Amino acid sequence: MQESGEMYLESILVLKEKQELVRAVDIGAYLGFSKPSVSRALSLLRKDEYVTVEDSGNILLTEKGKAVAERVYDNHKLLTKFLTEIGVSPETASKDACKIEHDISSESVEAIKKFLKTR
């Protein structure tokens, strides 16, 4: 899965925590993307069975999609915490975590978890 697909799945997960229904327009507003971009991405995510879309327009993560979204979002939260603990401002830490969360190895994630537990 490409980074952009992971961003969409993570966004759906985050939006679902805040509101009952998640529609394409919500994702576009959250990510700052155009409606055609969101439509194309959702089409690909549906095709690859990461999301389903109800007749009402509500977008749901499949189990496969939820697993990816949760992994990326957990990485984001972990990286944000790590960066703030070493002195990075919360805003910068969150932005930087967004850049790192898609490419970090599981070995590095586990090492950061272990490091944070010892503090």
PENOR-V925988 format. One line per field, one symbol per residue. burial: 1 if it has 16 or more other C-alpha atoms within 10 Angstrom, else 0. Layout:
burial->???
This chain:
burial->00001111111111110000011111110000000001001100110001111000001110001101110110110111111000000000110111011100000010000000000
